[in-house]
């Protein structure tokens, strides 16, 4: 993911990602569904990135998360629901035609309904990618079409392709594995999940019109809200992630983000996606030992004492942003910040933390001075 003026994919042309193709028994090379999904997503991101940038969320533009970002999600939900109801209507029509013609009508109607479900699945995927890209634009960010790891992570978490780390006995290990997972791996699981979900909500004639429409709305809303929160996190923390003073100490920052995010007991999907994004910046050797380190916040506090003077203030600021970015800082988070500040030889800024929370609630991003 990038910010700034550069548009990833502007000069990329029509090149597609290198994809594996399967050979059918007839000798024709047929692209698997997961490879097709992977290329479709990449092309959709690349095409979107050629668009001019809109006004982003900021106090100076009047664009805010509570109004503009939610409006993007509502528009996508309406389109998704309409597509779902149309597919449900076709499935109902296919069932009726089959029944009224003693099965003969099904020779045409059923394949047509199946094709409609496949088309709706592709349309909804494109709609979801477009929605996520529009939200990213509002936050001044854009996805890399050749490596849209953020988009894959959001889709995987929304559709249940990956198991949430907090629901396992080995949350750190699950997070490490999810950070290593390739887009092609997610696409493979996503293809099965999308096809099964599309078929399941169109099984019952008549009811499928309502169920397909409602399910499409709910899934789109869930993805949109997760993406909106994740992009708020990324926009707020991107400065810290790109800070040259912090670059050698990303491991300490990653551990701190983990303890801040889990202070309330459970990782949210957007927090899981952000942690995976930060984890991808760590070398493989550093990832391997995280499972033990993420189990002991006291040891992390002690390791903070070894952070050089020049990186201490930026690190504490990043941790304060992490505590504020969900628009609520619990007592446990504030105590953790106080202990971290003491280990760094600094003082936690309670007033600054509350100001950041108010700014995030009202606008959705932090000002330059934050």
Secondary structure, DSSP 8 states (H G I E B T S, - for coil): -EESS--TTTT-TT------EEE-TTS-EEE-HHHHHHHHHHHHHHHHTTS-----SBTTTTB-IIIIIHHHHHHHHHHHHHHHHHHHHHHHHHHHHHHHTTTSTHHHHHHHHHHHHHHHHHHHHHHHHHHHHHHHHHTTEE--TT--HHHHHHHHHHTT-S--GGGSS-HHHHHHHHHH--HHHHHHHHHHHHHHHHHHTTSSTTHHHHHHHHHHHHHHHHHHHHHHHHHHHHHHHHHHHT-HHHHTTHHHHHHHHHHHHGGGSS--HHHHHHHHHHHTTS-HHHHHTHHHHTT-HHHHHHHHTTS-HHHHHHHHHHHHHHHHTTS---HHHHHHHHHHHHHTT----HHHHHHHHHHHHHTSS--TT-
